[in-house]
Amino acid sequence: MDIRAIQTEADYDWALAEVTPYFESEPELGSPASDRFMVLTTLIEAYENRPWKIEAPDPIDAINLFIEQHNRTRAELVALLGSQSRVSEVLNRKRRLTLPMVHKLATHWHLPAEILVRPYHLDQER
């Protein structure tokens, strides 16, 4: 039986390609083809159900995503953080978020502080 573990996306694509013909022409129950079909579908299901770790965005990406998803504007961010130049420097990675900025974003926009305090690189550090 030509079957292998599914450990990568390439393995997953291979398994899907291998199992597709069985959906078009279902093998007879108890046959070697039926056994292969069941093993492949079990492997595919196990791979699809694996927990996938999703990294939290860096603080600047999180702010930009929040603005986009919640239909906020830069003007609202300026009103919250104090000045156009400060917001521009932060969003362009020229200046770090300060603790008071983090507090305002967490309190008023309900952005998780644990994301906002994560380390991130400024443009001159890259």
C-alpha positions in Angstrom: 0.0 0.0 0.0 1.6 3.3 -1.2 0.9 5.6 1.8 3.0 7.9 3.7 2.7 10.3 6.7 1.3 13.7 6.0 3.8 16.2 7.5 3.9 19.0 5.0 1.5 20.9 2.7 3.1 18.9 -0.2 2.3 15.6 1.5 -1.3 16.9 2.1 -1.7 17.9 -1.5 -0.4 14.4 -2.5 -2.9 12.7 -0.2 -5.8 14.8 -1.5 -4.9 13.9 -5.1 -4.6 10.2 -4.1 -8.0 10.2 -2.4 -10.0 12.2 -5.0 -10.6 9.3 -7.4 -12.2 7.2 -4.6 -14.9 9.9 -4.3 -15.7 9.5 -8.0 -15.7 5.7 -8.0 -16.2 4.4 -4.5 -14.2 1.1 -3.9 -15.9 -2.0 -2.7 -16.0 -2.3 1.1 -13.3 -4.7 2.3 -11.2 -4.4 -0.8 -7.5 -3.2 -0.7 -8.7 0.0 -2.5 -11.3 0.5 0.3 -8.7 0.0 3.0 -6.4 2.5 1.2 -9.2 5.0 1.0 -10.0 4.7 4.7 -6.3 5.1 5.7 -5.9 8.1 3.5 -9.0 9.9 4.7 -8.0 9.2 8.3 -4.5 10.7 7.7 -6.0 13.7 5.9 -8.5 14.3 8.8 -5.7 14.0 11.4 -3.6 16.5 9.5 -6.5 18.9 9.1 -7.4 18.7 12.8 -3.9 19.5 14.0 -3.6 22.6 16.0 -1.9 25.4 14.0 0.0 28.0 15.9 -0.9 31.4 14.7 1.6 34.1 15.7 0.1 37.3 17.1 0.8 40.3 14.9 3.5 42.8 16.0 2.1 45.9 17.7 2.1 48.1 14.6 0.5 45.5 12.4 -2.1 44.9 15.1 -3.0 48.7 15.2 -3.2 48.8 11.4 -5.3 45.7 11.3 -7.6 47.1 14.0 -8.0 50.4 12.1 -8.9 48.5 9.0 -11.3 46.0 10.5 -13.1 48.5 12.7 -13.4 51.3 10.2 -11.3 53.6 12.3 -9.3 56.5 10.9 -5.8 57.9 11.5 -7.6 61.0 12.8 -9.2 59.0 15.5 -5.8 57.5 16.4 -4.3 61.1 16.5 -7.1 62.2 18.8 -6.3 59.2 21.1 -2.5 59.5 21.1 -1.9 63.2 20.8 -0.4 64.4 17.6 -0.2 63.7 13.9 3.6 63.5 13.9 3.6 61.1 16.8 1.1 58.7 15.1 3.0 59.0 11.8 6.3 58.1 13.5 4.7 55.1 15.4 2.9 53.7 12.3 6.0 54.2 10.1 8.1 52.4 12.8 10.3 55.5 13.5 9.2 55.7 17.2 8.2 53.1 19.7 4.9 52.9 21.4 5.1 54.3 25.0 3.4 52.9 28.0 0.8 55.7 28.0 0.0 55.0 24.4 -0.4 51.3 25.1 -2.7 52.1 28.0 -4.9 54.4 25.8 -5.1 51.8 23.0 -6.0 49.1 25.5 -8.4 51.1 27.4 -10.2 53.0 24.6 -9.9 50.7 21.6 -9.7 47.5 23.7 -6.6 46.3 21.8 -4.9 43.6 24.0 -2.1 45.1 25.9 -0.1 41.8 25.7 0.1 42.3 21.9 1.0 46.0 22.1 3.9 45.4 24.5 5.5 42.7 22.4 8.9 43.6 21.0 9.1 44.9 17.5 11.8 46.4 15.2 11.9 50.0 14.2 12.9 50.8 10.6 16.4 51.9 11.5 17.0 48.6 13.4 16.3 46.3 10.5 
